[in-house]
C-alpha cells in the first residue's frame, strides 16, 4: 500500500503465529508414531496368520458381547464345540452341513479370485436344487430307473441349471458392463419366487410347501447304508455329496494354479488392464467364470435335496449362498482353505439349533466377516512404529 510519502512498501511475507498455549491446555504428544507403507510383496505365511488372528479377535469381541448380555462366553463356545465335534454322530452332522458350504464357497472363491463379486450363489443353489428335483418329479426318467442313471442325471441337470443362471450376470457384466453385485442379488429373489411357485403349485404335496419325497433311486448314498456290513457306521448321515465337494475342491485348485484358464483368471483379478495388454479375452473369461461358479453352486443345491431332505421344499437353504461369502473370505480364496472354513461354519450352523438365543451363531459369523475385512489392511500395508525426533 502507499504510505503518506507516496512510497510503496515492499511486500513482506506474512506468517501466522500459533496462539500461545496455556499450560493447562497442553496437547499430549506421544514419543512414537506409526507409519504405514504399502507392501510390494505379501509373504506366503501372512494371509494365514491374519486369518487366524481375525477369527481370534472376532471370538474375543463376541465373548465380550455375550458377557455384557449376561452369558458365559466360555460355556457357550464350549457347547458349540461339543455340539459339533463332541462325538462321531455330531461330527457326521457337521460334515453334512458343511457339504453345501464347500461347493458354494468354491463358487464364490473362484469368482472372487477374478474380482467378480458373485453374491448370487444362493439363487444358483436354488436353481440347481429345482433342476435336480425336476428329473424325478416331472419325471424326466421313468419310475424305477436305477440310481446309477438317475443320480448322475440329477447332477448334470443341477450343474447346467446353475451354470445357466450364473451366466446371466456374467453376460451382462461382460457385454454391457452391468454391476454384477446388483444383478446377482436380484436374481436371488427371482430364484426364490420360482421355487415357491413350483413348491406351492404343480409339485406341491397336499397343498403344503414341499414336494412328494423322491424315490430311493434319487437319493445320494449315505454311510449309514453300509451299517449292515459295518455296524459302526449306523446312524451316520454323511452322504456322497461330501466326496463330490472334496473332488470339486481339488479340481478348482488345479484349474486356478495348474491351467491356462486359471492363469488368465488370476491375471485378470490382479490387473485387468495388464491382462488386456497381454491379449487375454476378458469378456469370454468373465462369462466362463460366472458359469463355472454357478455350476458349483447348483451342484450344492443338488447335494442338499438328494442327500439330506430327499424332497424339494420352500426353505431348502438356511442361507448357504450368503454364508459362502464369509467362507471364501476366511479361506483367502484358497480352494483347500474353503473346505476347512466350511466345516467350521457347518459347526456354527449345527450348534445354532441348540443355542438360545438362536441369533448367536449368526452374530459370530457377522463379527468374523467384519474382522476379516478389517484384516485386509495388514496384507496391503506394513506398519512401523518409530520414535519421534527430539
C-alpha positions, 0 to 999 in steps of 0.5 A, a space after each residue: 500500500 502507499 504510505 503518506 510519502 507516496 512510497 510503496 512498501 515492499 511486500 513482506 511475507 506474512 506468517 501466522 503465529 500459533 496462539 500461545 498455549 496455556 499450560 493447562 491446555 497442553 496437547 499430549 504428544 506421544 514419543 512414537 508414531 506409526 507409519 504405514 507403507 504399502 507392501 510390494 510383496 505379501 509373504 506366503 505365511 501372512 494371509 494365514 496368520 491374519 486369518 487366524 488372528 481375525 477369527 481370534 479377535 472376532 471370538 474375543 469381541 463376541 465373548 465380550 458381547 455375550 458377557 455384557 448380555 449376561 452369558 458365559 462366553 466360555 460355556 457357550 463356545 464350549 457347547 458349540 464345540 461339543 455340539 459339533 465335534 463332541 462325538 462321531 454322530 455330531 461330527 457326521 452332522 457337521 460334515 453334512 452341513 458343511 457339504 453345501 458350504 464347500 461347493 458354494 464357497 468354491 463358487 464364490 472363491 473362484 469368482 472372487 479370485 477374478 474380482 467378480 463379486 458373485 453374491 448370487 450363489 444362493 439363487 444358483 443353489 436354488 436353481 440347481 436344487 429345482 433342476 435336480 428335483 425336476 428329473 424325478 418329479 416331472 419325471 424326466 426318467 421313468 419310475 424305477 430307473 436305477 440310481 446309477 442313471 438317475 443320480 448322475 442325471 440329477 447332477 448334470 441337470 443341477 450343474 447346467 441349471 446353475 451354470 445357466 443362471 450364473 451366466 446371466 450376470 456374467 453376460 451382462 457384466 461382460 457385454 454391457 458392463 452391468 454391476 454384477 453385485 446388483 444383478 446377482 442379488 436380484 436374481 436371488 429373489 427371482 430364484 426364490 419366487 420360482 421355487 415357491 411357485 413350483 413348491 406351492 403349485 404343480 409339485 406341491 404335496 397336499 397343498 403344503 410347501 414341499 414336494 412328494 419325497 423322491 424315490 430311493 433311486 434319487 437319493 445320494 448314498 449315505 454311510 449309514 447304508 453300509 451299517 449292515 456290513 459295518 455296524 459302526 457306521 449306523 446312524 451316520 448321515 454323511 452322504 456322497 455329496 461330501 466326496 463330490 465337494 472334496 473332488 470339486 475342491 481339488 479340481 478348482 485348485 488345479 484349474 486356478 494354479 495348474 491351467 491356462 484358464 486359471 492363469 488368465 483368471 488370476 491375471 485378470 483379478 490382479 490387473 485387468 488392464 495388464 491382462 488386456 495388454 497381454 491379449 487375454 479375452 476378458 469378456 469370454 473369461 468373465 462369462 466362463 467364470 460366472 458359469 463355472 461358479 454357478 455350476 458349483 453352486 447348483 451342484 450344492 443345491 443338488 447335494 442338499 435335496 438328494 442327500 439330506 431332505 430327499 424332497 424339494 421344499 420352500 426353505 431348502 437353504 438356511 442361507 448357504 449362498 450368503 454364508 459362502 461369502 464369509 467362507 471364501 473370505 476366511 479361506 483367502 480364496 484358497 480352494 483347500 482353505 474353503 473346505 476347512 472354513 466350511 466345516 467350521 461354519 457347518 459347526 456354527 450352523 449345527 450348534 445354532 439349533 441348540 443355542 438360545 438365543 438362536 441369533 448367536 451363531 449368526 452374530 459370530 459369523 457377522 463379527 468374523 466377516 467384519 474382522 476379516 475385512 478389517 484384516 485386509 489392511 495388514 496384507 496391503 500395508 506394513 506398519 512401523 512404529 518409530 520414535 519421534 525426533 527430539 
